[in-house]
């Protein structure tokens, strides 16, 4: 893989960070965040998953395991022996799987409103809604609105939907869903000592502090949870 197609690089500091986006995102969904990071202390690689952003049209597999492999490949291509990880939502599950491949190389992790390694126990109605999102922009809007506590403007929600439609392939978007939502990837993770900050949005109705306590804190002895006030599923 060509790292120029995988990620855009910000900064030139000695501490290296790979950032993985969520289901509705892309590498450039982090643009506002990328403008305010410390570029002297850190070098950030904002990565596109296969089928997203600069990697639209790229073949699969479109799975969490494949993206985790791509994270390690990106670190190798950059020559980074050690690195930190940030992952949002779906990307929060990915960064955990990187630990099964390169735990000794990962210094710290920040999981932002992340999907647990065990997956998400959707009921039938919620699964149907999420499954329809690949072909239905209204379903995407409904999911985003709910995940932010029904508190943000229609304009903001429409912008997230538009970004998702413009920066992801339909088939890749659809294929990632069962991998992040319905596949248990927890094998081999319990007890890993890597320090991890799990960020929860106060108004995220699904991925709550209680859910994180029952999942992340059960797996990782050095994980801690921080709840951000006045935020939902997209605190960044």
MODA-V176974 format. One record per helix or strand of 3 or more residues. SS is the DSSP state (H for helix, E for strand). FROM is the first residue (numbers start at 0). TO is the last residue. If there is no record, write none. Layout:
SS:FROM:TO, SS:FROM:TO
//
This chain:
H:2:5, E:6:9, E:14:19, H:26:33, E:41:46, H:52:54, H:63:77, E:82:87, H:89:104, E:105:111, H:123:131, H:136:146, H:153:166, H:169:180, E:194:200, H:208:218, E:222:227
//
